[in-house]
Amino acid sequence: MAIVKMKKFKLFALEKDRQPLLKELQKFDYVHFVKTTSEENENLDEIQIPENINLLKEKSQKVKWMINYFLKLFPKEAKEEFSNSSTKDLLFVQIEQQADKYDFNKDYETLDRISKEIEANKEELLNLEIRKKEIDNWRNIKEPIENLKAFKTAKILLGTVPKKSFEALKDSLQNFDKTYIEEISQDSSMINLMILGSKLEEKELRNQLKTHSFTELSFGFKGTFEKEFERIKLREEEIKKADNKLKNKVEKLLKIISKLAVQDNYIDNLLLRENVVSNFKKTDTVDIIEGYIPADMEYEFKRLIIKISSRNSYLEISDVDKDNPEVPILLKNPGVTSLFESITQMYALPRYNEIDPTPILSIFYWVFFGMMVADFAYGLILCLVSGIALMVGKFNEATRKFLKFFFALSFSTMIWGLLYGSAFGDLIKLPTQVLDSSKDFMSILILSIIFGAVHLVIGLAIKAYILIKNGHFMDAVYDVFLWYLTLASLIMLILAGRFGFSPFTKNVLLVCALIGMLGIVAFGARDAETIVGRIGGGLYSLYGITSYIGDFVSYLRLMALGLAGGFIAVAINIIVKMLVSGGMLGIILGVVVFAFGQAFNIFLSFLSAYVHTSRLMYVEFFSKFYEGGGKAFKKFRI
């Protein structure tokens, strides 16, 4: 359906045409290269990646480092520059032309020098901060440090001791007649001490201090501690000013971001071009290249090959084997349907012999999501937020697609909100109400089951379509029709009393159910080699009928989540009404509770709907027909 038809090509081109050929193929873009097989001639050689690849890698690393450094220093401004200089609107030729005009090496050297200076300043500031804290502990000492060292017969020791050892140290120093101890400052665990003692007792004093974990400190400056502290602060200010000047220089360089973005794209494409040759094989003079192209681009591809290599090449283009798992997958869906491709891809890309489930998935996802939220006000908020973001915001293509996805879902939410008559729960009763979530439980339950039945029936129908498309008509009968017959007959038998079926009709339905079940037992394991294996496998296949019961129950979440979100909103409204009746303070609190409560319920409702709708698609729907596992088509361009 939405899987782009592919063609496989095998190209024999002269080695001398390799570079111009690859350059043109990058402009063409839609080429998916594969490893060239050499079954016909085992003597083919591998093509070695060129030696200049390391130089290109080095250039790429430099450009990417420059971009990241701008983002690190000026994240907001750099992002704005990037958004204003996107390369996606430039033609490949324009990117090459602009890249050739700009030599980034000079700017790289400037930025590299600045970054090293900033890093050195950062390291010095860190060391100064540590030094400043250390000096700050001793600022109570007003004497210059050189004066403390000038005594001829006395020795002054400055150091720290653990708090737990301080009292024991003081007691032990009482044995020294000519020793004085003074506490200068302390922190949570250490005490800073100044100890004055006789030089005659210095050795014994040091031994005593050592036993109490005293650590002596040495200060290599002149003057007072206060002046040293001020010198450190002054140096910090100088470094910060120097840093600001360096950052201003970097800020002036922000204008080159647009050139760097082009350069980055250009070098990445050059690297891609050089690396891709590892897929090719060659003789002495000829390259053998294999890959895939979209079928609708075959004529354009042929024309390009003729343009580059004239008659010096040979091109084979053939239809692909639809059962080959190596055929790359490219999805192409129109309009709103394309917004739901991410849901399919998050599970797995389809194989080439399957169908793209996105068109069918998009319809059910849109309906189910809205039913799980089912509040007009919530849908309106989602519509306004995503719509305004799309109008005023500058996002990349993936983010814009994600916002458009939720913008589309907001309309389903509003429609179901109108049907439920709900806006912020029961705050605003809408005149469009068809279903009352506080009364019509059974109606909503039945509607959920009907949606589930339709979903499962379509899933099985898609399986039948795929089997028939691939030439397996009888497999469609065994794996789909027999299940249709069995499930439909059993459901009608269960509802026979409600619809007043006659005994004859009941017997016909019973016979149909038995035929379907016997058929499942007989053909459910038709590939088994033995009769016992075939019957055992068939019985196990029939046991799968219990999974359908679980599937139907799973669709009750369509009702449960819609009701849960509505009841939470109602509960918030009840609390708010109680608060606003308590005067001005109650009104203020009521507004706060309403805003935060409803905002939280909006977030919870949308998150639950996103997760559980995806689950219904992946577990209940995809399990009926979808294998996935396709390989993405890799375009030959960054």
C-alpha positions as CSV (number, residue, x, y, z in Angstrom):
1,M,0.0,0.0,0.0
2,A,2.5,2.6,1.2
3,I,5.7,0.7,0.7
4,V,7.6,2.2,-2.1
5,K,8.3,-0.3,-4.9
6,M,11.9,-1.1,-5.3
7,K,14.3,-2.1,-8.2
8,K,17.6,-3.8,-7.7
9,F,20.6,-2.7,-9.8
10,K,24.0,-4.0,-10.6
11,L,26.4,-1.5,-12.2
12,F,29.8,-2.2,-13.9
13,A,31.6,1.1,-14.1
14,L,35.2,2.1,-14.8
15,E,37.3,2.8,-11.7
16,K,38.3,6.2,-13.1
17,D,34.6,7.2,-13.0
18,R,34.1,6.2,-9.4
19,Q,34.4,9.7,-7.7
20,P,32.2,11.7,-10.2
21,L,29.7,8.8,-10.2
22,L,29.4,8.8,-6.4
23,K,29.2,12.6,-6.4
24,E,26.2,12.5,-8.8
25,L,24.6,9.7,-6.9
26,Q,24.7,11.8,-3.7
27,K,22.8,14.5,-5.6
28,F,20.3,11.8,-6.7
29,D,20.0,10.8,-3.0
30,Y,17.7,7.8,-3.4
31,V,20.3,5.0,-3.6
32,H,20.6,2.2,-1.1
33,F,23.9,0.3,-1.5
34,V,24.4,-3.3,-0.5
35,K,27.5,-5.5,-0.2
36,T,28.4,-6.6,-3.7
37,T,28.3,-10.4,-4.0
38,S,31.0,-12.2,-6.0
39,E,29.5,-15.6,-6.6
40,E,30.0,-15.4,-10.3
41,N,33.7,-14.5,-10.0
42,E,35.6,-15.3,-6.8
43,N,38.6,-13.3,-8.0
44,L,37.0,-9.9,-7.5
45,D,38.9,-7.7,-5.0
46,E,37.6,-5.6,-2.2
47,I,37.9,-1.8,-2.7
48,Q,40.0,-0.3,0.1
49,I,38.8,2.8,1.9
50,P,41.0,5.8,0.7
51,E,43.8,6.9,3.0
52,N,42.6,10.5,3.1
53,I,39.6,9.2,5.2
54,N,41.6,10.0,8.4
55,L,42.1,13.6,7.3
56,L,38.4,13.9,6.6
57,K,37.6,12.4,10.0
58,E,39.9,14.9,11.7
59,K,38.2,17.8,9.9
60,S,34.8,16.4,10.9
61,Q,35.9,16.2,14.5
62,K,37.1,19.8,14.5
63,V,33.9,21.1,13.0
64,K,31.7,19.2,15.4
65,W,33.9,20.3,18.3
66,M,33.4,23.9,17.3
67,I,29.7,23.5,17.0
68,N,29.5,21.8,20.4
69,Y,31.7,24.4,22.0
70,F,29.4,27.2,20.9
71,L,26.4,25.2,22.2
72,K,28.2,24.7,25.5
73,L,29.1,28.4,26.0
74,F,26.0,30.0,24.5
75,P,23.3,27.3,24.3
76,K,20.4,29.7,23.6
77,E,22.1,31.9,21.1
78,A,23.8,29.0,19.3
79,K,20.5,27.1,19.0
80,E,18.9,30.2,17.5
81,E,21.7,30.6,15.0
82,F,21.3,26.9,14.0
83,S,17.6,27.3,13.6
84,N,18.1,30.3,11.3
85,S,20.8,28.5,9.2
86,S,19.3,25.1,8.5
87,T,20.9,23.2,5.6
88,K,17.7,21.3,4.8
89,D,16.6,24.0,2.4
90,L,19.9,24.1,0.5
91,L,20.5,22.1,-2.6
92,F,23.4,19.6,-2.5
93,V,25.2,21.7,-5.0
94,Q,24.8,24.9,-2.9
95,I,26.2,23.0,0.2
96,E,29.3,22.1,-1.8
97,Q,29.7,25.6,-3.2
98,Q,29.4,27.3,0.2
99,A,31.7,24.7,1.9
100,D,34.4,25.4,-0.7
101,K,34.3,29.1,0.0
102,Y,34.9,28.8,3.8
103,D,38.2,27.6,5.4
104,F,37.3,26.9,9.0
105,N,40.9,26.2,10.2
106,K,41.7,29.8,11.1
107,D,38.5,30.1,13.2
108,Y,39.2,26.6,14.7
109,E,42.7,27.8,15.8
110,T,41.2,30.9,17.4
111,L,38.5,29.0,19.2
112,D,40.9,26.3,20.3
113,R,43.3,28.9,21.8
114,I,40.4,30.6,23.6
115,S,39.0,27.4,24.9
116,K,42.4,26.4,26.3
117,E,42.8,29.8,28.0
118,I,39.3,29.6,29.5
119,E,40.0,26.0,30.7
120,A,43.3,27.2,32.3
121,N,41.4,30.1,34.0
122,K,38.8,27.7,35.2
123,E,41.5,25.5,36.8
124,E,43.2,28.5,38.4
125,L,39.9,29.8,39.8
126,L,39.3,26.4,41.3
127,N,42.8,26.4,43.0
128,L,42.3,30.0,44.1
129,E,38.9,29.1,45.7
130,I,40.6,26.2,47.6
131,R,43.4,28.6,48.7
132,K,41.0,31.3,49.7
133,K,39.1,29.0,52.0
134,E,42.4,27.8,53.5
135,I,43.6,31.4,54.1
136,D,40.2,32.5,55.5
137,N,40.7,30.1,58.4
138,W,43.7,32.1,59.6
139,R,42.6,35.7,59.1
140,N,42.3,36.2,62.9
141,I,46.1,36.3,62.9
142,K,47.0,39.9,62.3
143,E,50.8,39.6,62.3
144,P,52.7,39.2,59.0
145,I,53.7,35.6,58.5
146,E,57.4,36.5,58.3
147,N,57.3,38.0,61.8
148,L,55.9,34.7,63.2
149,K,59.1,33.0,61.9
150,A,61.5,35.6,63.2
151,F,61.8,34.4,66.9
152,K,65.3,33.2,67.8
153,T,64.4,31.0,70.9
154,A,60.8,30.2,70.2
155,K,59.0,28.3,67.4
156,I,55.5,29.0,66.2
157,L,53.6,26.1,64.6
158,L,50.4,26.5,62.6
159,G,48.2,23.5,61.9
160,T,45.0,21.5,62.3
161,V,43.8,18.9,64.7
162,P,40.6,16.8,64.7
163,K,38.0,18.1,67.1
164,K,37.9,14.8,68.9
165,S,41.6,15.0,69.7
166,F,41.7,18.7,70.8
167,E,41.0,18.2,74.5
168,A,43.5,15.4,74.8
169,L,46.1,17.5,73.0
170,K,45.6,20.5,75.4
171,D,46.0,18.2,78.4
172,S,49.2,16.7,77.1
173,L,50.7,20.1,76.4
174,Q,50.4,21.1,80.1
175,N,53.6,19.0,80.6
176,F,55.5,21.6,78.6
177,D,56.3,24.7,80.7
178,K,57.2,27.0,77.8
179,T,54.3,26.1,75.4
180,Y,51.3,28.2,74.5
181,I,48.3,27.0,72.4
182,E,45.6,29.2,70.8
183,E,42.5,28.2,68.8
184,I,42.3,30.4,65.7
185,S,39.2,29.0,64.0
186,Q,37.3,25.8,63.5
187,D,34.9,24.0,61.1
188,S,32.7,21.0,61.5
189,S,35.5,18.5,62.0
190,M,38.8,20.3,62.4
191,I,40.3,23.0,64.7
192,N,43.0,25.4,63.4
193,L,45.7,26.0,66.1
194,M,48.6,28.3,66.7
195,I,51.2,26.7,69.0
196,L,54.1,28.7,70.5
197,G,56.9,26.6,72.1
198,S,60.6,26.7,73.0
199,K,63.1,25.6,70.3
200,L,64.8,23.6,73.1
201,E,61.6,21.5,73.4
202,E,60.7,21.5,69.7
203,K,61.6,17.8,69.1
204,E,59.6,16.5,72.0
205,L,56.7,19.0,71.2
206,R,56.5,17.7,67.6
207,N,56.4,14.1,68.8
208,Q,53.6,14.9,71.2
209,L,51.6,16.8,68.5
210,K,52.1,13.9,66.1
211,T,50.5,11.4,68.6
212,H,47.3,13.6,68.5
213,S,47.0,13.8,64.7
214,F,48.3,17.4,64.5
215,T,49.0,18.4,60.9
216,E,51.4,21.3,60.4
217,L,50.7,23.8,57.6
218,S,53.2,25.8,55.7
219,F,52.4,29.1,54.0
220,G,54.7,30.4,51.3
221,F,53.8,34.1,51.1
222,K,54.8,37.3,52.9
223,G,52.6,39.7,54.7
224,T,49.4,39.1,56.7
225,F,46.7,36.5,56.0
226,E,44.3,39.3,55.4
227,K,46.4,40.8,52.7
228,E,46.9,37.4,51.1
229,F,43.2,36.8,51.2
230,E,42.6,40.2,49.4
231,R,45.4,39.3,46.8
232,I,43.5,36.1,46.0
233,K,40.2,37.9,45.6
234,L,41.9,40.5,43.3
235,R,43.4,37.7,41.2
236,E,39.9,36.0,40.9
237,E,38.5,39.3,39.7
238,E,41.3,39.6,37.1
239,I,40.6,36.1,35.8
240,K,36.9,36.6,35.6
241,K,37.4,39.8,33.6
242,A,39.8,37.9,31.3
243,D,37.2,35.2,31.0
244,N,34.5,37.6,30.0
245,K,36.7,39.1,27.3
246,L,37.4,35.6,26.0
247,K,33.7,34.8,26.0
248,N,32.9,38.0,24.2
249,K,35.4,37.0,21.5
250,V,33.6,33.6,21.2
251,E,30.2,35.4,21.1
252,K,31.4,37.4,18.1
253,L,32.2,34.2,16.4
254,L,28.7,32.9,16.7
255,K,28.0,34.3,13.2
256,I,30.1,31.5,11.7
257,I,27.6,28.8,12.9
258,S,25.8,28.9,9.6
259,K,29.0,28.2,7.8
260,L,30.0,25.5,10.2
261,A,26.6,23.8,9.7
262,V,27.2,23.7,6.0
263,Q,30.8,22.5,6.5
264,D,29.6,19.7,8.8
265,N,27.0,18.5,6.3
266,Y,29.5,18.7,3.5
267,I,32.2,16.7,5.3
268,D,29.8,14.1,6.6
269,N,28.7,13.5,3.0
270,L,32.3,13.3,1.9
271,L,32.9,10.7,4.6
272,L,29.8,8.8,3.5
273,R,31.1,8.8,-0.1
274,E,34.5,7.5,0.9
275,N,33.2,4.9,3.3
276,V,30.6,3.4,0.9
277,V,33.2,2.0,-1.4
278,S,33.8,-0.8,1.1
279,N,30.6,-2.3,-0.2
280,F,31.9,-2.6,-3.8
281,K,34.1,-5.1,-5.5
282,K,36.5,-4.5,-8.4
283,T,38.7,-5.9,-11.1
284,D,41.8,-4.1,-12.2
285,T,39.8,-1.4,-14.0
286,V,36.1,-1.9,-13.3
287,D,34.0,-1.4,-10.1
288,I,31.0,-3.7,-9.5
289,I,28.3,-1.8,-7.5
290,E,25.0,-3.3,-6.3
291,G,22.0,-1.6,-4.6
292,Y,18.4,-0.6,-4.7
293,I,16.5,2.4,-6.1
294,P,12.7,3.3,-6.0
295,A,11.0,1.8,-9.0
296,D,9.5,5.2,-10.1
297,M,13.1,6.7,-10.3
298,E,14.4,4.0,-12.7
299,Y,14.5,6.3,-15.7
300,E,16.1,9.2,-13.9
301,F,18.7,6.7,-12.5
302,K,19.6,5.3,-15.9
303,R,19.9,8.8,-17.4
304,L,22.3,9.8,-14.6
305,I,24.5,6.7,-15.2
306,I,24.7,7.5,-18.9
307,K,25.5,11.1,-18.2
308,I,28.5,10.2,-16.0
309,S,30.0,7.2,-17.7
310,S,28.6,7.5,-21.2
311,R,29.1,4.1,-22.9
312,N,31.8,3.0,-20.5
313,S,29.4,1.2,-18.1
314,Y,26.9,-1.6,-18.0
315,L,23.8,-1.4,-15.9
316,E,21.4,-4.2,-15.0
317,I,18.1,-3.3,-13.3
318,S,15.8,-6.1,-12.2
319,D,12.6,-6.6,-10.2
320,V,13.3,-7.6,-6.6
321,D,12.3,-10.9,-4.9
322,K,9.4,-9.8,-2.7
323,D,10.3,-12.5,-0.1
324,N,13.9,-11.3,0.2
325,P,14.2,-9.8,3.7
326,E,17.2,-7.7,2.5
327,V,15.0,-5.5,0.3
328,P,15.1,-2.0,1.9
329,I,11.8,-0.4,3.0
330,L,10.8,3.2,2.2
331,L,7.4,4.3,3.4
332,K,5.4,6.9,1.6
333,N,2.0,8.0,3.0
334,P,-0.1,11.0,2.0
335,G,-1.1,13.9,4.2
336,V,-2.2,13.1,7.8
337,T,-1.5,9.4,7.4
338,S,2.2,10.1,7.2
339,L,2.1,11.5,10.8
340,F,1.4,8.0,12.1
341,E,4.4,6.4,10.5
342,S,6.4,6.9,13.7
343,I,3.9,4.6,15.5
344,T,4.6,1.8,12.9
345,Q,8.3,2.4,12.9
346,M,8.5,2.4,16.7
347,Y,7.3,-1.3,16.5
348,A,9.1,-2.3,13.3
349,L,9.2,-1.5,9.6
350,P,7.2,-3.9,7.4
351,R,8.9,-6.5,5.2
352,Y,8.7,-6.0,1.5
353,N,6.1,-8.8,1.1
354,E,3.9,-7.3,3.7
355,I,1.8,-4.2,3.6
356,D,2.4,-0.9,5.4
357,P,-0.3,-1.0,8.2
358,T,0.0,2.8,8.7
359,P,-3.1,3.9,6.7
360,I,-5.4,1.5,8.6
361,L,-3.6,2.1,11.9
362,S,-3.9,5.9,11.6
363,I,-7.8,5.6,11.5
364,F,-8.1,3.4,14.5
365,Y,-5.3,5.2,16.5
366,W,-7.1,8.6,15.8
367,V,-10.5,7.2,17.0
368,F,-9.1,5.2,20.0
369,F,-6.9,8.1,21.3
370,G,-9.8,10.5,21.4
371,M,-12.1,7.9,23.1
372,M,-9.6,7.4,25.8
373,V,-9.3,11.1,26.7
374,A,-12.9,12.2,25.7
375,D,-12.9,15.7,27.0
376,F,-13.6,18.7,24.7
377,A,-11.5,21.2,26.9
378,Y,-8.5,18.8,27.0
379,G,-8.6,18.4,23.2
380,L,-9.0,22.2,22.7
381,I,-5.9,22.8,24.9
382,L,-3.9,20.2,23.0
383,C,-5.0,21.8,19.7
384,L,-4.0,25.3,20.8
385,V,-0.7,24.3,22.4
386,S,0.5,22.2,19.4
387,G,-1.0,24.6,16.9
388,I,0.7,27.7,18.4
389,A,4.0,25.8,18.7
390,L,3.9,24.9,15.0
391,M,3.2,28.5,14.0
392,V,5.8,30.3,16.2
393,G,8.4,27.7,17.0
394,K,11.4,26.7,14.9
395,F,11.8,23.0,15.2
396,N,13.5,20.3,13.1
397,E,11.4,18.1,10.8
398,A,11.0,15.3,13.3
399,T,9.7,17.6,16.1
400,R,7.3,19.3,13.7
401,K,5.9,16.0,12.6
402,F,5.5,15.0,16.3
403,L,3.6,18.2,17.0
404,K,1.4,17.8,13.9
405,F,0.7,14.2,15.1
406,F,-0.8,15.6,18.4
407,F,-2.5,18.4,16.6
408,A,-4.4,15.8,14.5
409,L,-5.2,13.8,17.7
410,S,-6.7,16.9,19.4
411,F,-9.6,16.9,16.9
412,S,-10.5,13.3,17.8
413,T,-10.3,14.2,21.5
414,M,-12.7,17.2,21.0
415,I,-15.2,15.2,19.0
416,W,-15.4,12.5,21.7
417,G,-15.6,15.2,24.3
418,L,-18.7,16.6,22.4
419,L,-20.2,13.1,22.3
420,Y,-19.6,12.6,26.1
421,G,-20.7,16.2,26.8
422,S,-17.6,16.7,28.8
423,A,-15.3,19.8,29.3
424,F,-13.1,19.7,32.3
425,G,-15.2,16.8,33.5
426,D,-18.6,18.0,34.6
427,L,-17.6,21.7,34.9
428,I,-19.2,22.6,31.6
429,K,-22.1,20.4,30.4
430,L,-22.2,20.5,26.6
431,P,-25.5,20.3,24.7
432,T,-24.0,17.8,22.2
433,Q,-24.0,15.0,24.7
434,V,-24.9,11.6,23.3
435,L,-23.3,9.4,26.0
436,D,-23.3,10.2,29.7
437,S,-20.2,8.6,31.2
438,S,-21.8,8.6,34.7
439,K,-24.9,6.6,33.5
440,D,-24.3,4.9,30.2
441,F,-21.7,2.4,31.3
442,M,-23.2,-0.5,29.3
443,S,-23.5,1.5,26.1
444,I,-19.9,2.6,26.3
445,L,-18.8,-1.0,27.1
446,I,-20.7,-2.4,24.2
447,L,-19.3,0.4,21.9
448,S,-15.7,-0.6,23.1
449,I,-16.3,-4.2,22.3
450,I,-17.7,-3.4,18.9
451,F,-14.7,-1.3,18.1
452,G,-12.5,-4.1,19.2
453,A,-14.3,-6.6,17.1
454,V,-14.0,-4.4,14.0
455,H,-10.3,-3.9,14.7
456,L,-9.6,-7.6,15.0
457,V,-11.7,-8.5,12.0
458,I,-9.8,-6.0,9.9
459,G,-6.5,-7.3,11.3
460,L,-7.4,-10.9,10.1
461,A,-8.7,-9.5,6.8
462,I,-5.3,-7.8,6.2
463,K,-3.6,-11.2,6.9
464,A,-5.8,-12.8,4.3
465,Y,-5.0,-10.1,1.8
466,I,-1.2,-10.5,2.3
467,L,-1.5,-14.3,2.0
468,I,-3.6,-14.1,-1.2
469,K,-1.3,-11.3,-2.6
470,N,1.7,-13.6,-2.1
471,G,-0.1,-16.5,-3.8
472,H,-1.1,-18.5,-0.7
473,F,-4.8,-18.6,-1.2
474,M,-5.4,-21.9,0.8
475,D,-3.4,-20.5,3.7
476,A,-5.8,-17.6,3.8
477,V,-8.7,-20.1,4.1
478,Y,-7.0,-22.1,6.9
479,D,-5.6,-19.2,8.9
480,V,-8.3,-16.6,8.4
481,F,-11.6,-17.9,7.1
482,L,-11.8,-20.8,9.5
483,W,-11.3,-18.4,12.4
484,Y,-13.9,-16.1,11.0
485,L,-16.3,-19.0,10.8
486,T,-15.5,-20.2,14.3
487,L,-15.6,-16.9,16.1
488,A,-18.6,-15.5,14.3
489,S,-20.6,-18.7,15.0
490,L,-19.7,-18.8,18.7
491,I,-20.5,-15.1,19.2
492,M,-23.9,-15.6,17.5
493,L,-24.6,-18.7,19.6
494,I,-23.8,-16.7,22.8
495,L,-26.2,-13.9,21.6
496,A,-28.9,-16.3,20.3
497,G,-31.2,-15.8,23.3
498,R,-31.0,-12.0,23.0
499,F,-31.9,-12.1,19.3
500,G,-34.5,-14.9,19.6
501,F,-32.9,-17.4,17.1
502,S,-34.9,-20.5,16.3
503,P,-33.6,-24.0,17.3
504,F,-32.8,-24.6,13.6
505,T,-30.7,-21.5,13.4
506,K,-28.9,-22.4,16.6
507,N,-28.1,-25.9,15.2
508,V,-26.8,-24.3,12.0
509,L,-24.5,-22.0,14.0
510,L,-23.3,-24.9,16.1
511,V,-22.5,-27.0,13.0
512,C,-20.6,-24.0,11.6
513,A,-18.6,-23.5,14.8
514,L,-17.7,-27.3,14.9
515,I,-16.6,-27.2,11.2
516,G,-14.5,-24.1,11.9
517,M,-12.9,-25.7,15.0
518,L,-12.2,-29.1,13.3
519,G,-10.7,-27.2,10.4
520,I,-8.4,-25.3,12.8
521,V,-7.3,-28.6,14.4
522,A,-6.8,-30.3,11.0
523,F,-4.9,-27.4,9.3
524,G,-3.5,-25.3,12.2
525,A,-0.2,-27.3,12.2
526,R,-0.2,-28.5,8.6
527,D,3.5,-28.2,8.3
528,A,4.1,-30.8,11.0
529,E,5.8,-34.0,9.8
530,T,3.8,-36.5,11.7
531,I,0.0,-37.1,12.3
532,V,0.5,-36.8,16.1
533,G,2.4,-33.5,15.7
534,R,-0.2,-32.2,13.3
535,I,-3.1,-33.0,15.7
536,G,-1.2,-31.7,18.7
537,G,-0.3,-28.5,16.9
538,G,-3.8,-28.1,15.7
539,L,-5.3,-28.5,19.2
540,Y,-2.8,-25.9,20.4
541,S,-3.9,-23.6,17.6
542,L,-7.5,-24.0,18.6
543,Y,-6.5,-23.2,22.2
544,G,-5.6,-19.8,20.8
545,I,-9.3,-19.0,20.9
546,T,-8.7,-18.1,24.5
547,S,-6.4,-15.3,23.4
548,Y,-9.3,-13.7,21.5
549,I,-11.2,-13.5,24.7
550,G,-8.3,-11.6,26.2
551,D,-8.2,-9.4,23.1
552,F,-11.8,-8.4,23.5
553,V,-11.3,-7.7,27.2
554,S,-8.3,-5.5,26.3
555,Y,-10.5,-3.1,24.3
556,L,-12.4,-2.3,27.5
557,R,-9.6,0.1,28.2
558,L,-11.3,2.4,25.6
559,M,-14.1,2.7,28.1
560,A,-12.0,2.5,31.3
561,L,-9.5,5.2,30.5
562,G,-12.1,7.7,29.2
563,L,-14.2,7.2,32.4
564,A,-11.2,7.3,34.7
565,G,-10.0,10.7,33.3
566,G,-13.5,12.0,33.5
567,F,-14.0,10.9,37.1
568,I,-10.6,12.4,38.2
569,A,-11.7,15.7,36.6
570,V,-15.0,15.5,38.4
571,A,-13.2,14.8,41.7
572,I,-11.0,17.9,41.2
573,N,-14.1,20.0,40.5
574,I,-15.8,18.8,43.7
575,I,-12.7,19.8,45.8
576,V,-12.6,23.2,44.1
577,K,-16.3,23.9,44.8
578,M,-15.7,23.1,48.5
579,L,-12.7,25.5,48.6
580,V,-14.3,28.5,46.8
581,S,-17.1,28.5,49.3
582,G,-14.6,29.5,52.0
583,G,-14.1,33.1,51.1
584,M,-11.3,34.9,49.3
585,L,-8.5,32.5,50.5
586,G,-10.7,29.6,49.4
587,I,-11.1,31.1,46.0
588,I,-7.4,31.6,45.6
589,L,-6.7,28.0,46.7
590,G,-9.5,26.8,44.5
591,V,-7.9,28.4,41.4
592,V,-4.5,26.9,42.3
593,V,-6.0,23.4,42.9
594,F,-8.1,23.6,39.7
595,A,-5.1,24.7,37.6
596,F,-2.6,22.1,38.9
597,G,-5.2,19.3,39.3
598,Q,-6.5,19.7,35.8
599,A,-3.0,20.1,34.3
600,F,-1.9,16.9,36.0
601,N,-5.0,15.1,34.7
602,I,-4.4,16.4,31.2
603,F,-0.9,15.1,31.2
604,L,-2.0,11.7,32.7
605,S,-4.8,11.4,30.2
606,F,-2.7,12.1,27.1
607,L,0.2,9.9,28.3
608,S,-2.2,7.0,29.1
609,A,-4.0,7.4,25.8
610,Y,-0.7,7.4,23.8
611,V,0.7,4.3,25.6
612,H,-2.5,2.2,25.7
613,T,-3.6,3.0,22.1
614,S,-0.1,2.0,21.0
615,R,-0.5,-1.2,23.0
616,L,-3.8,-2.0,21.3
617,M,-2.1,-1.6,17.9
618,Y,1.0,-3.6,18.8
619,V,-0.4,-6.5,20.8
620,E,-4.0,-7.0,19.7
621,F,-3.9,-5.7,16.1
622,F,-0.4,-6.4,14.8
623,S,-0.3,-9.9,16.2
624,K,-3.0,-10.9,13.7
625,F,-1.1,-10.2,10.6
626,Y,2.1,-8.2,11.1
627,E,5.6,-9.6,11.4
628,G,7.8,-6.6,10.6
629,G,11.6,-6.7,10.6
630,G,12.1,-4.8,7.4
631,K,15.4,-2.9,6.9
632,A,15.2,0.9,6.4
633,F,16.1,2.4,3.1
634,K,19.4,4.3,3.7
635,K,19.6,7.3,1.4
636,F,23.0,8.1,0.1
637,R,23.2,11.5,1.7
638,I,23.5,12.9,5.3
